[in-house]
Amino acid sequence: MFERFTKGAREAVERAQDEARAIGSGKIDTGEMLLGVAGGSGPGARVLADHGASYEALRDRVATGALDGEALAAIGVDLDEIRRRAEENFGPGALERHRRPRGSHVPFSPQGKKALELALREAIAAGDKEIDDGHVLLGLLREGGVERLLRAVGADPAALRAALSPAASRRARGA
């Protein structure tokens, strides 16, 4: 399947692997893949940026596991206090994930694999011969694992889907 990926889509997958390593994730999941798309310059990255889902905002959410500190505080959970106590008892960085060395292989999670499969299906359905980062984003949206992250930064998944539809893509290309 990867032979059908454009350079931009390949780079998005490589960035996803780098993101997984950087945050200490054991697998490339949909959040890391979303960061891979958002950190690029292809159609998927442009649509995300146009809808307020910047790489920086998404990175903050993925790195914290999309924990909503305000929502947790509303039910009496203080994340800062939990971190302080964990470090007091177990040492500095006790809650930090283990960082994988650069160049080490990070496998895809089942959801990450499914999103790539769905990206291929999106490309086929659109009649495209190649898979770009827009197809990857559509695959992520169909898989469903990123909708909460997108909503948390103010992006509407349905609006992203509509902006990436084949008709919208043809209009953007001037066809």
VENZI-V640151 format. One record per helix or strand. SS is the DSSP state (2 for helix, 1 for strand). FROM is the first residue (numbers start at 1). TO is the last residue. If there is no record, write none. Layout:
ss=(SS	SS)
from=(FROM	FROM)
to=(TO	TO)
//
This chain:
ss=(2	1	2	1	2	2	2	2	2	1	2	1	2	2	2	2)
from=(2	5	7	27	30	43	55	69	79	107	110	131	133	147	157	166)
to=(4	5	23	28	38	50	63	74	90	108	126	131	143	152	163	173)
//
